[in-house]
Amino acid sequence: MKKVIITKCINYIKKYTNYDEIKLKEIEYGLISIYLTISKLIVIFVLSIFLGIFEEMILYMIIYNILRMPSFGLHATKSWICLLTSTILFIGIPYICTFINISIYLKIIISILGICLMFKNSPADTKKRPIINKKRREIYKTISTLLVIIFSFSSIIIKDKFIANCFIFSIIMQNLMISPTVYKIFKLPYNNYITFLKEHPEFSN
């Protein structure tokens, strides 16, 4: 299905434009990303509706992605791995958040570790998108760390159990997503900007 849809789109673009092969490859890559994102979201939405946690899933997705945006993190190299991890992240975690109770002492421990690890590891780039600008990396690190501090206090002071759990689990999951150890487990390169700048010194800050 994916190949058929992408091929039809590319043929349509070829018909009405004069793009060269390089430009068409870029467009094809973008279309594949859009297709995978939409198909993944459809699966997640359907599962969440079936399990009766659609609203909870949406809320957790918003909270988690607020932290994910400045801290980045690993991306799966295969679509099925991406679908599996996304399902666990956006279906499994909200489901757990609906009934689990986390003591304030454990929240404090998780928060302290989360703040330290976020400051140490963020932002975590990928091979395809290395963050080569030093100032941008510092800005992303600052924003990410401040967000974890805000999330930590929110998880402690908010009375609603589910929302409080969403904040604390977002801290846990995103710290895993930027962890050098997790990158190593998935056999993905870490600190990709260093490799990029070695290969392209003209982009050095």
N, C-alpha and C positions, 0 to 999 in steps of 0.2 A: 504493500500500500504506500509506504513512504517513498519508495523509488518511483512509483508511478506518478504520484502527486508532484514531487520535486522535478521530475523530467518534464512534465506538462508545463509547469511554471517557467522553467528555463527555456523551453521551446517557445513559449509565448513571449518571453522577454527578448529572445533572439530575433523573433519576427518583427518586433516594433522598435528595436534599438540597434545601434552599431557598436555595442560593447565588444572589447577584445576578450580573449580567452581568460586572461588573468582576472579581469573585472567580473566575468561570468562565474569564475570559480569562487570569488569572494561572495557574490550574491548567492550562489548555491550553498556555501557554508552557512550564511545567515539564514537561508530558508530551512536548512536542516535543523538549525538550532531552534528556530521558531516552531517547527513541526514537533520536535521532541518535547519542547516546553508545553505546548498545547495538549499533546497526547498524554503527557505525564499528569498535567493538571486535571484532565478529564477523568483519568483513573482514580486520582486522589479524591476528587470531588464526589464521584460516584460511591466510592468506598465509605467516605465520611457520612454521606447521606444514608447509606445502608446501615451504618453503625449508629446513626442518630447523633453524630458529633460534628455536624457541618459548621455550626456557628463557633464551636470551640476550636475546630481546625483553622478556620479563618482568623480568629483572634490570635492563636499561637503563631500562625504563619506571619502575621503582621509584626508581632513582637520580635520573633526570631530574625526576620529579615531586616529590621531596623538595626540590629547588632551586626548582622552579616555584611551589610553594605559597606561600612568603612573598614572592616577587618578582613573581608574576603574569605579565603580558604580554598581547600581542594575541590576539584571537580572530577567526577568519575570519568574514566576513559572509555567506558562502554555504556550504551544506552540502557541496557538491562540492569547494570549496577546502579546507574543513576535513578532508575525507577524504583529499585529495591530500597536504596538508602532514603530516597525522598518519601516513600511510603512509610518507612519506619519513623522518619523524622516528623512528618506531618499528620500521620494517622496514629502511630503507636504512642508517641509522646503526649499528644493532647488527650488520648484515651487514658493514659496513666495519670495525667494531671487532674482528671476528674475525680479520682478517689484516693490518691496517695496523700498521706500527711507527713510533712517534713518539719521536724522540730526547729525551733529558732536557733538552737546551738549548732545544728548541722548546717542551717542556712548561713550562719556567720562564718563557719569553716569554709564552706563552698565559695562564699563571696570573697573571702580573703585570698584563697587560692586562685579564684577566677580573675580577680583584679591583677594579681602578680603575673599570672600566666598570660593574660591578655596584653599587659604592658611589655612582657618579654617577647611574645611571638607575633603580635599583630604589626602590620598587616601581612598576611601570608599570600603570596602571589602564585601564579601558575606559569608553566613554561610558555604557554601561548600568550599570556598577558602579564609579563614581568613589570613590576612597578619600579621603573628606573630612576624616577625623580626623587632625590633625597628629601626635599621639602614636603612633597606629597606623602611620602612614607611617614614622616614625622607627624603631619597633620592627621593622617588616618589613625596612627597609633594613639594620639591624644584623644581623638573623638571616640575611638573604640574603648579606651580605658575609662573615660568619663561615662560612657553609656553603661559599662559594667557596674560602675559605682552607683549610678542611678537605678539600674535594675536590681542591684543588691538591696538598697534601701527600700525599693518598692516591694520586693518579695517579703520584707520583714514587716513593713507598716500596713500593707494592704490586707484587709480582713477577708476578702473573697479568696477562698482556698485555691480555686482553679487559676485565677489570674496571678496570684502569688507564685504558684507552681510554674506557670508559664515563664515568668521572669527567671526563676532559678534554673529551670531546665534549659532555657535559651543560653544562659551563661555556660552551663556544662557542655551542651552540644556544640556551641560555636568554638569553645576552647579546644574541643576534640578536632574540629574541622581545620584549625590552624596549627595543630600540634605537629612538630617535626617527627614525632614517633608514629603518628597516624599516616603522615606522608610516606614514611619509610615502609610501613606495613603494606600500603597500596603501591609501593615501588614507584613513587612519584618524586621528582626532584624538588628540593626545598630551596628557599632563597634564590629564586630564579633570576632575580635582577643582577646578582653577583656574576653569574655565568654570562648573562647577556652583556654586561658592561666589559667583561674580559674579552668577549668576542667582538664587541663594538665599542672600543675606547673613545670614539668620537662623541658618544652620548654621555660620557662621564660628567657628573655634576661639577 
